[in-house]
């Protein structure tokens, strides 16, 4: 049955094959492809020293990332074939899957623990990070909920509490990994999506204040949380302890100046900067390519984010509300991760383990980014094809009416 369904999908019109040609949003696709290219080059450079030391092969992480890119592109290709109506139909089941994998990762023997955090499920030589899937599936589910219960969400407290309760439950599971960065990204995305759906400020503001109060209570509940949350304000006070990563990242930015040291010439990646090819790859980029390289990369992220938001606005204008909410949610996930990752790198935010979309090393993040990109491309294509169909129908109706008038005469 699944093979037959896949065959039907392949036979249907799609952005890959529409009127015997590729019909796709090339500006968005090209910008994301360029970001992946930057990421591949920077991972090859930033991981060379640690790869040589740990595995005897300076291209170890580079080769694995190439494999991740191939898997991610295949996942994106399949996603591009799936109509948005299918995602809407199975959004509830996807949320169930998200909760199942978040529970499984906490089970000893199933979840893999790295650096004190249990965030990965081992599948052979690869690790799957359930939080990446959970954030995506929450957006897909919430978009469907906002369409089905639009009036209830706008006017009744109960309609607002239902999705928030699910989000809080998911946040509790993420805190137990712990993955605080994913909690901030997911909760922020959910709250803004509810606001975009038209939730009354009279309902949303008190709940937002309550969530902030709970957050600050949690920060001050344990001294470790408070120290980690405040250490970024003055990392030089404990530069060999809690502020070590940030001070090394800032040194990388200082070394890079405007034009950089040149590709491959980073000093900080030589065991000074921890996680140089994952969470702090942007610092290495700034050191080797300089401020101009960092700003150019940031400009690409701004373009991709704005384009994703515009796709949501275009879908909403075409009355494709589910697609619009999904596009808004995916754009918000990207924006939140970029803002937090770059904020951590430059010392504006506390250190969090969040990857930089399309650039950082990590298979789960890259696969989810490509799936998100494919969904945005599908949304934009469905919106355009619907408008073209509507225009063609209108012209046909006008022609039929004109023919009827002529016949009447």
Secondary structure as GFF3:
##gff-version 3
##sequence-region A 1 409
A	DSSP	alpha_helix	2	11	.	.	.	ID=ss1
A	DSSP	alpha_helix	26	46	.	.	.	ID=ss2
A	DSSP	alpha_helix	48	55	.	.	.	ID=ss3
A	DSSP	alpha_helix	60	81	.	.	.	ID=ss4
A	DSSP	alpha_helix	84	89	.	.	.	ID=ss5
A	DSSP	alpha_helix	91	104	.	.	.	ID=ss6
A	DSSP	beta_strand	111	114	.	.	.	ID=ss7
A	DSSP	beta_strand	117	123	.	.	.	ID=ss8
A	DSSP	beta_strand	126	128	.	.	.	ID=ss9
A	DSSP	alpha_helix	130	148	.	.	.	ID=ss10
A	DSSP	alpha_helix	150	155	.	.	.	ID=ss11
A	DSSP	alpha_helix	157	175	.	.	.	ID=ss12
A	DSSP	alpha_helix	180	196	.	.	.	ID=ss13
A	DSSP	alpha_helix	201	221	.	.	.	ID=ss14
A	DSSP	alpha_helix	223	230	.	.	.	ID=ss15
A	DSSP	three_ten_helix	231	238	.	.	.	ID=ss16
A	DSSP	alpha_helix	244	256	.	.	.	ID=ss17
A	DSSP	alpha_helix	281	317	.	.	.	ID=ss18
A	DSSP	alpha_helix	321	346	.	.	.	ID=ss19
A	DSSP	alpha_helix	363	408	.	.	.	ID=ss20
###
